[in-house]
Each structure stands twice: as C-alpha cells, then as structure tokens.
C-alpha cells in the first residue's frame, strides 16, 4: 500500500495538470435584434468575416446608443445573414459582420 501512494499521487497531479484553467476568459455575448454583439472582443468559435459597415450620414446626438442603432440598421440591410457584429473600437465608427462556421 505504501508503494501505491506515490504512484497514486503522481496520477492525481497528472490529471489536474491537463485541466483547462482558461475558462475564466470566456463569456456569453449579448444579443441585440438577433445579432451577437462583441465590443472590443472576438468570439472564441470559428467564424467567417462577411464584411464591414461604416457609419455614414448625419448623427444628431453622437450618443453611443444612436451610433449603435445606425450601424445595426446597416448590418441588417447589407449583411442580413450575419450572426454577429464585432465593434473594434469605442468610437462606433465601423463594425465587422461575421458568420459562425458550423
């Protein structure tokens, strides 16, 4: 039994060393009007870039909500089959439209 204890200890240590401790970096993306929204982040799942949309036209208030809604309308019009939107910066000037790989 005493000879079995060190071997058992090594087996337990080996099992814990293969555990994935990076789960704390994962999150669940919010959805708005059917699109997954990524703000200054990217999805963990594989995806294809469909294209980008840029804010154009007059912005009345310049508030983030208004900028977000303008870009969301452009995504619906230009890329209706998109699954998600990646906003690279906080300026909300442009967004990347993505489709998840299956």
ROFIPA-873031 format. One line per field, with one value per residue: residue number from 1; residue in three letters; chain; x, y, z of N, C-alpha, C in turn. Coordinates in Angstrom, 1 decimal, decimal comma, always signed. Example, Ala and Ser with C-alpha at 12.3 -4.5 7.8 and 13.67 -1.06 7.14 Angstrom:
REM ROFIPA-873031
nr	(1	2)
rest	(ALA	SER)
kette	(A	A)
nX	(+13,2	+12,8)
nY	(-5,7	-2,2)
nZ	(+7,8	+7,1)
caX	(+12,3	+13,7)
caY	(-4,5	-1,1)
caZ	(+7,8	+7,1)
cX	(+13,2	+12,9)
cY	(-3,3	+0,0)
cZ	(+7,8	+7,9)
REM end
This chain:
REM ROFIPA-873031
nr	(1	2	3	4	5	6	7	8	9	10	11	12	13	14	15	16	17	18	19	20	21	22	23	24	25	26	27	28	29	30	31	32	33	34	35	36	37	38	39	40	41	42	43	44	45	46	47	48	49	50	51	52	53	54	55	56	57	58	59	60	61	62	63	64	65	66	67	68	69	70	71	72	73	74	75	76	77	78	79	80	81	82	83	84	85	86	87	88	89	90	91	92	93	94	95	96	97	98	99	100	101	102)
rest	(UNK	UNK	UNK	UNK	UNK	UNK	UNK	UNK	UNK	UNK	UNK	UNK	UNK	UNK	UNK	UNK	UNK	UNK	UNK	UNK	UNK	UNK	UNK	UNK	UNK	UNK	UNK	UNK	UNK	UNK	UNK	UNK	UNK	UNK	UNK	UNK	UNK	UNK	UNK	UNK	UNK	UNK	UNK	UNK	UNK	UNK	UNK	UNK	UNK	UNK	UNK	UNK	UNK	UNK	UNK	UNK	UNK	UNK	UNK	UNK	UNK	UNK	UNK	UNK	UNK	UNK	UNK	UNK	UNK	UNK	UNK	UNK	UNK	UNK	UNK	UNK	UNK	UNK	UNK	UNK	UNK	UNK	UNK	UNK	UNK	UNK	UNK	UNK	UNK	UNK	UNK	UNK	UNK	UNK	UNK	UNK	UNK	UNK	UNK	UNK	UNK	UNK)
kette	(A	A	A	A	A	A	A	A	A	A	A	A	A	A	A	A	A	A	A	A	A	A	A	A	A	A	A	A	A	A	A	A	A	A	A	A	A	A	A	A	A	A	A	A	A	A	A	A	A	A	A	A	A	A	A	A	A	A	A	A	A	A	A	A	A	A	A	A	A	A	A	A	A	A	A	A	A	A	A	A	A	A	A	A	A	A	A	A	A	A	A	A	A	A	A	A	A	A	A	A	A	A)
nX	(+0,8	+2,0	+3,7	+2,0	+0,9	+2,7	+2,6	-0,2	-0,4	+1,1	-0,4	-2,8	-1,8	-1,0	-3,5	-4,8	-3,1	-3,7	-6,0	-8,1	-7,5	-8,3	-10,9	-11,9	-11,7	-13,7	-16,9	-20,4	-21,9	-24,0	-27,1	-28,6	-31,3	-31,2	-28,5	-25,3	-23,3	-20,1	-18,0	-15,0	-13,8	-13,5	-15,2	-14,9	-15,5	-15,1	-15,3	-16,4	-15,5	-17,8	-17,9	-17,5	-19,2	-19,7	-20,2	-22,3	-23,6	-25,6	-25,3	-27,3	-27,1	-24,7	-24,5	-23,7	-25,7	-27,2	-25,3	-24,8	-27,3	-27,5	-25,4	-26,3	-28,7	-27,5	-26,1	-28,2	-29,3	-27,2	-25,9	-27,7	-27,7	-25,8	-24,4	-23,2	-21,7	-18,8	-17,5	-14,7	-13,6	-14,3	-15,3	-17,3	-17,4	-17,2	-18,0	-17,5	-18,9	-19,9	-20,1	-20,9	-18,9	-20,0)
nY	(-1,2	+1,2	+1,6	+2,2	+4,7	+6,9	+6,6	+6,9	+9,5	+10,8	+10,2	+11,7	+14,3	+14,5	+14,3	+16,7	+18,5	+18,6	+19,9	+22,5	+25,7	+28,1	+28,9	+31,1	+33,3	+33,2	+34,2	+34,9	+36,2	+39,1	+39,6	+41,5	+42,4	+39,9	+39,5	+38,6	+40,5	+41,9	+43,8	+45,3	+42,8	+39,3	+36,5	+33,2	+30,9	+29,6	+31,7	+33,4	+36,3	+38,5	+41,1	+44,7	+47,4	+50,9	+53,9	+56,3	+59,4	+61,8	+62,3	+62,9	+63,3	+62,0	+60,1	+56,9	+55,0	+55,9	+55,7	+53,0	+52,0	+53,0	+51,6	+49,0	+49,0	+49,3	+46,8	+45,0	+45,6	+45,4	+42,9	+40,6	+38,0	+37,7	+36,6	+37,8	+40,8	+42,6	+45,2	+47,1	+49,3	+51,9	+54,1	+53,6	+53,8	+52,0	+48,5	+45,0	+42,4	+39,1	+35,6	+32,5	+29,5	+26,3)
nZ	(+0,0	+0,7	-1,4	-3,4	-2,9	-3,7	-6,5	-7,0	-6,2	-8,1	-10,4	-9,8	-9,7	-12,4	-13,7	-12,9	-14,1	-16,8	-16,9	-18,2	-17,4	-18,5	-18,6	-17,3	-19,0	-20,8	-22,0	-22,3	-25,0	-25,5	-27,1	-29,6	-31,3	-32,7	-33,3	-32,3	-30,1	-30,0	-28,2	-28,5	-28,5	-29,5	-30,8	-29,5	-30,9	-34,3	-37,1	-40,0	-41,8	-43,1	-44,0	-43,6	-42,0	-42,2	-40,3	-41,7	-42,9	-41,1	-37,7	-35,0	-32,1	-31,3	-29,4	-27,9	-28,1	-30,3	-32,3	-32,3	-33,1	-35,7	-37,0	-36,6	-38,2	-40,7	-40,9	-40,9	-43,4	-45,3	-44,7	-44,1	-43,3	-41,3	-38,2	-36,1	-34,7	-34,6	-32,8	-33,1	-31,9	-29,4	-30,6	-32,3	-35,1	-37,2	-38,0	-37,9	-39,7	-39,0	-39,7	-38,1	-38,3	-39,1)
caX	(+0,0	+2,9	+4,3	+1,0	+0,6	+3,4	+2,0	-1,5	-0,2	+1,6	-1,6	-3,7	-1,2	-1,1	-4,9	-5,0	-2,2	-4,3	-7,3	-8,1	-7,8	-8,5	-12,3	-12,3	-11,7	-14,8	-18,1	-21,6	-22,2	-25,3	-27,8	-29,4	-32,1	-30,8	-27,1	-24,4	-22,5	-18,8	-17,4	-13,6	-13,5	-13,9	-15,8	-14,0	-15,8	-14,6	-16,2	-16,0	-15,8	-18,6	-17,6	-17,6	-20,1	-19,2	-21,2	-22,4	-24,7	-25,6	-25,6	-27,8	-26,5	-23,4	-24,6	-23,3	-26,9	-27,6	-24,3	-25,0	-28,5	-27,2	-24,7	-27,2	-29,6	-26,7	-25,8	-29,5	-29,5	-26,0	-25,5	-28,9	-27,4	-24,8	-24,7	-22,6	-21,1	-17,6	-17,1	-13,3	-13,3	-15,4	-15,8	-18,5	-17,4	-17,4	-18,2	-17,2	-20,0	-19,4	-21,0	-20,2	-18,8	-20,8)
caY	(+0,0	+2,4	+1,8	+2,6	+6,1	+7,8	+6,4	+7,5	+11,0	+11,3	+10,1	+12,8	+15,5	+14,5	+14,6	+18,1	+19,4	+18,7	+20,6	+23,8	+26,8	+29,4	+29,2	+32,4	+34,3	+33,0	+34,8	+34,8	+37,5	+39,6	+39,6	+42,6	+42,2	+38,6	+39,5	+38,6	+41,7	+41,8	+45,1	+45,2	+41,4	+38,5	+35,2	+32,0	+30,0	+29,9	+32,5	+34,0	+37,7	+38,8	+42,4	+45,7	+48,5	+52,1	+54,9	+57,3	+60,3	+62,8	+61,8	+64,0	+63,5	+61,4	+59,2	+55,6	+54,3	+56,3	+55,2	+51,6	+51,7	+53,3	+50,5	+47,8	+49,1	+49,0	+45,4	+44,3	+45,9	+44,9	+41,5	+40,1	+36,6	+37,8	+36,1	+38,6	+42,1	+42,9	+46,6	+47,1	+50,5	+52,5	+55,3	+53,2	+54,3	+50,9	+47,2	+43,8	+41,4	+37,7	+34,4	+31,4	+28,3	+25,2)
caZ	(+0,0	+0,8	-2,7	-4,3	-2,6	-4,6	-7,8	-7,0	-6,1	-9,5	-11,3	-9,5	-10,2	-13,9	-14,2	-12,7	-14,9	-18,1	-16,8	-18,8	-16,5	-19,2	-18,7	-16,8	-20,1	-21,7	-21,6	-23,1	-25,7	-25,5	-28,4	-29,9	-32,6	-33,3	-33,6	-31,1	-30,1	-29,4	-28,1	-28,3	-28,2	-30,6	-30,4	-29,4	-32,0	-35,6	-37,8	-41,3	-41,9	-44,2	-44,5	-42,6	-42,2	-41,6	-40,0	-42,7	-42,7	-40,0	-36,3	-34,2	-30,7	-31,2	-28,3	-28,3	-28,5	-31,6	-33,3	-32,3	-33,9	-37,1	-37,5	-36,6	-39,4	-41,9	-40,9	-41,3	-44,8	-46,1	-44,3	-43,3	-42,8	-40,3	-36,9	-35,0	-35,1	-33,8	-32,7	-32,7	-31,1	-28,7	-31,3	-33,1	-36,5	-38,1	-37,3	-38,7	-39,7	-39,0	-39,7	-37,5	-39,0	-38,4)
cX	(+0,9	+3,5	+3,3	+0,7	+1,4	+2,9	+0,7	-1,4	+0,2	+0,4	-2,5	-3,1	-1,2	-2,5	-5,2	-4,2	-2,8	-5,6	-7,1	-8,5	-8,1	-10,0	-12,7	-12,3	-12,9	-16,0	-19,2	-21,9	-23,7	-25,8	-28,6	-30,0	-31,6	-29,3	-26,3	-23,5	-21,2	-18,2	-15,9	-13,2	-13,9	-14,4	-14,7	-14,2	-15,3	-15,7	-15,6	-16,4	-16,6	-18,3	-17,7	-18,7	-19,5	-20,4	-21,2	-23,6	-24,6	-26,0	-26,0	-27,2	-25,1	-23,4	-24,3	-24,6	-27,3	-26,6	-24,5	-26,2	-28,3	-26,5	-25,5	-28,1	-28,8	-26,4	-27,0	-29,7	-28,4	-25,7	-26,6	-28,6	-26,2	-25,3	-24,2	-22,0	-20,0	-17,4	-15,7	-13,0	-14,5	-16,0	-17,1	-18,6	-17,6	-17,5	-17,9	-18,4	-19,5	-20,5	-20,2	-20,1	-19,5	-20,0)
cY	(+1,3	+2,7	+2,4	+4,1	+7,0	+7,8	+7,1	+9,0	+11,5	+11,3	+11,3	+14,1	+15,6	+14,8	+16,1	+19,0	+19,5	+19,4	+22,0	+24,9	+28,1	+29,7	+30,5	+33,5	+34,2	+33,8	+34,5	+36,1	+37,9	+39,6	+40,9	+42,4	+41,0	+38,5	+39,4	+39,8	+41,5	+43,2	+44,9	+43,8	+40,6	+37,2	+34,1	+31,0	+30,5	+30,7	+33,0	+35,4	+37,9	+40,1	+43,4	+46,7	+49,7	+53,1	+56,0	+58,2	+61,1	+62,0	+63,0	+64,3	+62,9	+60,4	+57,8	+54,8	+54,6	+55,7	+53,7	+51,2	+52,0	+52,1	+49,2	+47,8	+48,8	+47,5	+44,6	+44,5	+45,2	+43,4	+40,9	+38,7	+36,6	+37,2	+37,0	+39,9	+42,3	+44,4	+46,6	+48,2	+51,1	+53,7	+54,9	+53,7	+53,2	+49,6	+46,1	+42,9	+40,0	+36,7	+33,2	+30,2	+27,2	+23,9)
cZ	(+0,0	-0,5	-3,7	-4,1	-3,5	-6,0	-8,0	-6,9	-7,4	-10,5	-11,0	-10,0	-11,7	-14,4	-14,0	-13,7	-16,3	-18,1	-17,5	-17,8	-17,2	-19,3	-18,2	-17,8	-21,0	-21,1	-22,6	-23,7	-25,6	-26,9	-28,5	-31,3	-33,4	-33,6	-32,3	-31,2	-29,3	-29,4	-27,7	-27,9	-29,5	-30,1	-30,3	-30,5	-33,3	-36,3	-39,1	-41,3	-43,2	-44,8	-43,3	-43,0	-41,6	-41,4	-41,1	-42,3	-41,4	-38,7	-35,5	-32,9	-30,5	-30,0	-28,7	-28,7	-29,9	-32,6	-33,4	-33,2	-35,3	-37,7	-37,6	-37,8	-40,6	-42,0	-41,4	-42,8	-45,6	-45,9	-43,5	-42,8	-41,8	-39,0	-35,8	-35,6	-34,1	-33,9	-32,2	-31,8	-30,4	-29,5	-32,2	-34,5	-37,5	-37,3	-38,3	-38,6	-39,8	-39,2	-39,1	-38,4	-38,3	-38,4)
REM end
